[in-house]
Amino acid sequence: MTASLNQTIETLAKERGIDPQVIITAIKDAVIAASRKVLKTNENLKAEFDPETGTVELVAVKVIVETVTDPSTELSLDEARALYGDEADLGMEVEFPKPTEMLGRIAAQTAKQVIFQKVREAERETIYDEYSQRVGEVMNGTIKRFEQGDIVLEIGGRIEGVLPRKEQSRAENYSIGDRLRAVIRGVSRSAKGPQIILSRTDPALLAELFKQEVPEIYDGTVVIRGAVREAGDRAKVAVYSRERDVDPVGACVGMKGTRVQAIIRELRGEKIDIVEYDEDPVMFVTNAISPARVQRVSILDDGDRIMEVVVEDKQLSLAIGKKGQNVRLAAKLTGWKIDIKSEEEKRKEVEEQFAQLAGDMIAEGEAAALPAEDAADVPAPEGEAPEVAETAGETGATDDTASAEPTQD
């Protein structure tokens, strides 16, 4: 009996992945619940498990008091001393054994339900504690079923994860029994237990796949400084090498592209741009615009993080990308707002600025000339006519202005 019960507890604990003490506590709680249902008492019941005999002992606990107000939970000092001698004192607890032989089939069913509930709650808490610490890890799973667009995967024994519709790549098709890798996005509590949320679109999946495929990333020689995706279409990864002799981009690409091709196959053909990270934001943006070639980059607003990028006319569509995808991913990767222009657009913009500047200078010159013209119409004192004429000539006065001097004589 003893070996059988202890073995059952150990086996159940291993199957459920919980502490055996949790099952023992559940058994004790079950015995108490079943006894209350049968005895219909308000006594303070307490159960103790004896691992040597493999039995559960049930006792009623009473407190020694001066005056008894509740006989079911209290015992007078005189009664206690009559039972236990002078050692009994106020406030002490006294245990009275209770029989368990009268617990029948209904009580056993109640105990079974309590045990299963306690074990299930402990199992759920264990799963939540374990997987909430593993957010960001890549899990291998097998598609088990579909639920209203969501995919349920078996990711470890009896543990299930959910791949919501919004976390699925639009370039992928799934069938029951398919094996795939997904990153743990989060763990939430629900009425049915902890729900492990998986994702095939999170950039963390891309970073973890590189970590698995590239030894230099795994050992820390090459560091991923950023990753952005538009799942199913394109992705960009910024990498940095801690050792001067190691090419971070080459390490990620691999011999003849073997490493990056393995990741592309896992992501069902998603294009991946691997760029080198640089502390200089201008150089980083230049690299991030890849595969387009950049002519020059200038910072327009350092505070708002705005840059202007000029490319060749033939490179403009490549730099912008399909529906602006390339520049959009580059902006997300670098954290800068990027304004891309072709050389022709930039040339026209500069010409317009020069034309505007020239117009402003002409307007300022005309405004400065008006006071001198007005002064020429005012009669000058004798002996100053030549000086006025000289001034008028210097300020660009008209012939009419200059001819005004003989009329005054």
HUZI-V192108 format. One record per pair of residues at least 4 apart in sequence whose ideal C-beta (glycine too) atoms are under 6 Angstrom apart, sorted by the first residue. I is the first residue (numbers start at 0). J is the second residue. Records with the same first field share a line. If there is no record, write none. Layout:
I=J ; J
//
This chain:
0=53
1=52 ; 53
2=6
4=53
8=19 ; 22
11=22
12=17 ; 19 ; 22
15=118 ; 122
16=125
17=21 ; 121 ; 122 ; 125
21=121
23=48
25=114 ; 117 ; 118
27=46 ; 48
28=113
29=110 ; 113 ; 114
30=46 ; 55
31=44 ; 46
32=109 ; 113
33=102 ; 106 ; 109 ; 110
34=38 ; 44 ; 57
36=109
37=102 ; 106
41=71
42=59 ; 71
43=60 ; 72
44=59
45=58 ; 60
46=55 ; 57
47=56
48=55
49=54
57=97 ; 99
58=94 ; 96
59=95 ; 97
60=92 ; 94
61=72 ; 73 ; 74 ; 93
62=73 ; 92
63=74 ; 76 ; 79 ; 87 ; 89 ; 91
64=73
67=73 ; 75
69=73
74=78 ; 79 ; 93
79=83 ; 87
80=87
83=87
102=106
123=192 ; 193
126=193
127=131 ; 186 ; 193
130=186 ; 195
131=186
133=183
134=183 ; 185
135=203
136=183
137=180 ; 182 ; 207
138=154
139=180
140=152 ; 154
141=153 ; 178
142=150 ; 152 ; 173 ; 175 ; 177
143=151 ; 153
144=151
145=150
146=151
148=164
149=161 ; 163 ; 164
150=162
151=159 ; 161
152=160
153=159
154=158 ; 160
160=195 ; 197
161=194
162=166 ; 181 ; 197
166=198 ; 200
167=199
168=199 ; 200 ; 230 ; 231
169=231
170=231 ; 267
171=267
173=177
181=197 ; 199
182=198 ; 201 ; 203 ; 204
184=196 ; 198 ; 201
185=196
186=193 ; 195
187=194
188=193
189=194
200=230
202=226 ; 227 ; 228
205=226 ; 228 ; 234
206=223 ; 226
208=262
209=213 ; 216
210=216 ; 217
212=258 ; 261 ; 262
213=250 ; 251 ; 258
215=220 ; 221 ; 250
216=221
220=241 ; 242 ; 245
221=238 ; 240 ; 247 ; 250
222=239
223=238
224=237 ; 239 ; 276
225=237 ; 332
226=236
227=235 ; 328 ; 331 ; 332
228=234
229=233
231=269
233=270 ; 324
234=269 ; 271
235=272 ; 328 ; 332
236=273
237=274 ; 276 ; 332
238=247 ; 251
239=247 ; 276
240=245 ; 247
247=275
248=273 ; 275
251=273
252=256 ; 259
253=257 ; 258
256=260
259=271
272=289
274=286 ; 287 ; 289
275=286
277=282 ; 283
281=296
283=333
284=296 ; 306 ; 333 ; 335
285=293 ; 296
287=329 ; 332 ; 333
288=293 ; 318 ; 329
291=310 ; 314 ; 317 ; 318
292=314
293=308 ; 310
294=309 ; 310
295=309
296=306 ; 308
297=307
298=306
299=305 ; 307
300=305
304=335
305=336
306=335 ; 337
307=338
308=337 ; 339
309=340 ; 345
310=314 ; 315 ; 318
312=341 ; 342 ; 343
314=318
315=341
318=339
319=323 ; 326 ; 339
320=324 ; 325
323=327
326=337 ; 339
330=337
340=344 ; 345
368=394
371=394
375=391 ; 396 ; 400
378=407
379=383 ; 384 ; 387
384=404
388=404
391=396 ; 400 ; 401
396=400
//
